[in-house]
């Protein structure tokens, strides 16, 4: 059996909005939008990797919340798994691999050109955000509670 390396994506939430990050590299992905994250290193849990990657790429501290159902293969040997994450501290800045960030409210996700791989997770996160907005179920930070 071939080992598969996990890539984590972070659906960073704050105030009922989702953070989108525009890729600046590699050239094949530049200009498209994604959920920030990266590869899980040996000895790390996916949640630890997500916290590390969000710190490195965006300069923020975040708390992983819920895993979005599903996984997607960017290429053989890799699998993307996505978690929602609550912004704890910091103002997101594009420090690595990105040149622009945008906060998107439910209904605004179509305003950016998402990487195909991220589209299913983004759709699920936005569905949860919309449902939480209607029900008023929010974490103390204003991020929606999505059981």
GIJOBEL-V998165 format. One record per backbone hydrogen bond with DSSP energy under -1.0 kcal/mol. CO is the residue of the C=O (numbers start at 1). NH is the residue of the N-H. Records with the same first field share a line. If there is no record, write none. Layout:
CO = NH ; NH
//
This chain:
5 = 79
6 = 40
7 = 81
8 = 38
9 = 83
10 = 12
11 = 85
12 = 19
13 = 87
14 = 17
17 = 14
18 = 104
20 = 102
21 = 34
22 = 99
23 = 31
26 = 29 ; 30
29 = 32
32 = 23
33 = 115
34 = 21
36 = 10
38 = 8
41 = 44
45 = 49
46 = 50
47 = 51
48 = 52
49 = 53
50 = 54
51 = 55
52 = 56
53 = 57
54 = 58 ; 60
55 = 59
57 = 95 ; 96
58 = 93
61 = 88 ; 89
63 = 86
66 = 84
72 = 80
75 = 78
77 = 5
79 = 7
80 = 72
81 = 9
82 = 68
83 = 11
84 = 65
85 = 13
86 = 63
89 = 61
93 = 95
97 = 24
100 = 22
102 = 20
104 = 18
105 = 108
108 = 111
112 = 114
113 = 33
115 = 118
118 = 122
119 = 123
120 = 124
121 = 125
122 = 126
123 = 127
124 = 128
125 = 129
126 = 130
127 = 131
128 = 132
129 = 133
130 = 134
131 = 135
132 = 136
136 = 138
137 = 145
139 = 142
143 = 139
//
